[in-house]
C-alpha cells in the first residue's frame, strides 16, 4: 500500500528478516506454516501502526510519494541528467514537495549521489564484473571520472581502483568482506524500510 515502516519497528523487522534469511536452510517443512504466520503477523503489526487519523494519512501519503521518487531514482541512476525537476515531474509533485520529501535523506542531490556511489561500490567489489572504473562511473551516472573518484574515496575511504584491485586479487579479503557486509546491511535495511504493507 505504499507505506513505510519507521522507528523501532524497522529495526525489529530488519533484524527478524535478516535472521530468517540466514536460517531459512535449516527450517524443515513442518515449521514453514507457523513461521509464515508469524512473519505475516509481525509485518502487519509493524505496518498497522500507520493506519488511522489525518496525521497518519498524511504520513502515509508522504511515504508513498517518497517511495515513488526513490523508485524513479533507482530506475534512472545511469542518466547523468537525472535532476530534481525530472524526478518531480515523473512523480507528479512539485519541486518544493520533492525537496521536503528528501530533507531527512541528505537532500535530493545527496540522495542521488549516495545511491550512485552504492551502486558503483557493488559493481567494483564484484570480481566477475569486467567493467573498467570509467565504464562503471558512466553506468552509475557520473559524467566526470575525476569527480567520481574523489566522491567515492570520500564516501568509502578507498579509491575505486583500490577496491577494484582488492576484489580482483582477493588481497585484504577480510577488509573487503567487512566493507561488503556493511554495505549489504545498509542496502537490506533500506529495502526493508521500503516494504509495502
Protein Blocks (a to p, Z undefined) as FASTA:
>chain_A
ZZacehjllmmmmmmmmmmmmmmmmpcfklmmmmmmmmmmmmmmmmmmmggcjklmmmmm
mmmmmmmmmmmmmmmmmpmkbcfklmmmmnopafklmmmmmmmnopjklmmmmmmmmmmm
mmmmmmklcbdfklmmmmnopabfklmmmmmmmmnopafklmmmmmmnopaklmmmmmmm
mmmmmmmmmmmmmpcZZ
